[in-house]
Amino acid sequence: MSLQNKIISRKALIFLLCLVISTVVWLINNLVKEYTCDVPYKVCVHSSVNNIESLCAENIMYVKVVAKGYYIMSHRWNMKELNVDIKKVKLSCTVDEHNVNGYTLSTALIQNAVREAIGDAVRMEAIITEELSFSNDN
């Protein structure tokens, strides 16, 4: 191998090393910033008052949150399931066209419970989904 090829190879290696280091620094810098975005959550509710052990919503609840980039990225890869205790909130009974009993729940009634279930790492601004639907298959 000639001297000129060794110099070019060494320069390419140094360039690639600097590129990797700058990418890691950029990624860390952006993951610690706070962002506002809509985050999807799967919701399961339970209530001793309504005699419900666990009902999982058929639809996804979207919540506008302010959170660090790391939380948003990790949540996108592994969607968190919220277990919400609805305590004294009443579920509305529904019957669909196939005569399957189900429930609907207004998300406005459970805002505080959702805020509690999400935790301190995230600041909830609003719940975008207006209503959650549950089927009573059990």
C-alpha positions in Angstrom: 0.0 0.0 0.0 1.4 3.4 -1.0 2.0 6.3 1.4 -0.7 8.3 -0.3 -3.3 5.6 0.1 -2.5 5.3 3.8 -3.0 9.0 4.3 -6.3 8.9 2.5 -7.4 5.9 4.5 -6.4 7.6 7.8 -8.2 10.8 6.9 -11.4 8.8 6.0 -11.1 6.9 9.4 -10.7 10.2 11.3 -13.7 11.7 9.4 -15.9 8.8 10.2 -14.9 8.9 13.8 -15.7 12.6 14.0 -19.0 12.0 12.3 -20.0 9.3 14.8 -19.0 11.5 17.8 -20.9 14.5 16.5 -24.0 12.3 15.8 -23.9 11.0 19.4 -23.5 14.5 20.8 -26.4 15.8 18.6 -28.6 12.9 19.7 -28.0 13.4 23.4 -28.5 17.2 23.0 -31.9 16.7 21.3 -33.1 14.0 23.7 -32.8 16.2 26.7 -34.9 19.0 25.2 -38.6 19.3 25.9 -41.1 18.9 23.1 -44.9 19.2 22.8 -46.6 16.4 20.9 -49.6 14.1 20.8 -48.8 10.8 22.5 -51.0 7.7 22.1 -51.9 5.5 25.1 -53.7 2.2 25.5 -56.1 2.6 28.4 -57.3 0.0 30.9 -59.7 1.1 33.6 -60.6 -0.6 36.9 -63.1 0.4 39.6 -64.2 -1.2 42.8 -67.3 1.0 42.8 -68.5 -0.1 39.4 -67.4 -3.7 40.0 -64.9 -3.6 37.2 -61.7 -5.6 37.6 -60.2 -4.5 34.3 -61.6 -3.2 31.0 -59.3 -2.2 28.2 -60.4 0.5 25.7 -61.0 -0.5 22.1 -59.6 2.8 20.9 -56.4 4.6 21.6 -56.4 7.7 23.7 -54.3 10.6 22.4 -52.9 13.1 24.9 -51.1 16.4 24.2 -48.0 16.4 26.5 -44.8 18.3 27.1 -42.0 15.8 27.7 -38.3 15.3 27.1 -37.3 13.8 23.8 -36.1 10.6 25.5 -39.5 9.9 27.0 -41.3 10.5 23.7 -38.9 8.3 21.7 -39.0 5.5 24.2 -42.8 5.7 24.3 -43.0 5.5 20.5 -41.0 2.3 20.5 -42.8 0.7 23.5 -46.3 2.1 23.9 -47.2 2.4 27.6 -50.5 1.0 28.8 -52.2 3.3 31.4 -54.0 1.6 34.2 -56.5 4.2 35.3 -58.6 3.9 38.5 -61.9 5.5 37.7 -63.2 5.3 41.3 -66.6 7.0 41.3 -66.9 7.8 37.6 -70.0 6.2 36.0 -69.6 4.3 32.7 -72.4 4.9 30.2 -73.9 1.6 28.9 -74.2 1.3 25.1 -75.6 -1.4 22.8 -74.2 -1.5 19.3 -75.9 -2.8 16.1 -74.8 -6.4 16.9 -76.4 -6.2 20.4 -73.1 -6.4 22.1 -73.1 -4.7 25.4 -70.4 -2.1 26.0 -69.4 1.0 27.8 -68.3 4.5 26.8 -66.4 6.8 29.0 -65.9 10.6 28.6 -62.2 11.4 29.0 -63.1 14.8 30.5 -64.3 12.9 33.6 -61.0 11.1 34.1 -58.4 13.9 33.4 -57.0 13.8 36.9 -56.8 10.0 37.0 -55.0 10.0 33.6 -52.6 12.7 34.8 -51.8 10.6 37.9 -51.3 7.4 35.7 -49.0 9.2 33.3 -46.7 10.3 36.1 -44.3 13.2 36.8 -42.0 12.8 33.8 -44.7 14.2 31.5 -46.7 17.4 31.8 -50.2 16.7 30.4 -51.8 19.7 28.6 -55.0 18.1 27.2 -56.7 14.9 26.3 -57.5 15.0 22.6 -59.7 11.8 22.5 -63.2 12.8 23.7 -64.5 9.3 24.5 -63.2 5.8 25.1 -65.2 2.7 24.1 -65.1 -0.6 26.0 -66.7 -3.9 25.1 -68.1 -6.2 27.7 -66.8 -9.5 26.3 -66.4 -11.2 29.7 
